[in-house]
Amino acid sequence: MTSPKRPTRAFLLAAGKGERMRPLTDTLPKPLVRLAGKPLIDHVLDRLAEAKIEHAVVNVHYLADQIERHLADRAAPTIQISDERDALLDTGGGVVRALPLLGADPFLIHNSDSVWIEGFGSNLDRLIDAWDETKMDSLLLMAPMATSIGYSGRGDFAMDAEGRLTRQGGGARLAPFVFAGVSIAHPRLFDGAPAGPFSLNHVWDRARAAGRLFGLRLDGLWMHVGTPEAVIEAEKAIADSAKPGSVSRGAG
């Protein structure tokens, strides 16, 4: 463990409308869409519990009542709701609203649709063990773009040998790594953050400019579950990983 205090809290992004997942999200919030028989949000919460995260703050907006009912009996981690019914605040604004519930210590930020097939060991444990608050404001789990499933973008970051992240230069070049939907943040990352809706990219770029934005390479197979077709593709990958002889140990 690099930092003296292991994060025990997480913020779970579950407020989005999931428009690319329609028609599945016409009457169902995206976090409750099932993947391999289990709602996406439960894949995430189960993995957080395994990593000894004790408390999760979940933001809600679209079809919020359904998410609240689904989480009402959740025991591990314990759940607290950050209500965004009045206005959708985007990723960064959502964290800022939830900061009073998250406390003064570093915490995880986790997309509710971020799933992967583990390689050897737990990626969340590796991320937590690599966290060093003396030199980092944020540490992102990064998936190699070339081996990810369901992702068709241009990538997000390049990463040096020490894990520092940089944005890829313009033109036609692709960035080799894509953000895998989970990070650790120190509350100071949001000092001076704008009011209202804003993307986490805003504070990440500020941390990057200060040399305090780092990444850790995901060990396993990351799946971008953003469309109904991607759900089918991810379920096939999960089923294949469970076959005898597979080195992966299942999704979370």
Summary of the structure (lengths in Angstrom):
residues: 252
radius of gyration: 17.2
end to end distance: 22.7
largest distance: 51.5
contacts: 815
relative contact order: 0.19
helix: 31%
strand: 26%
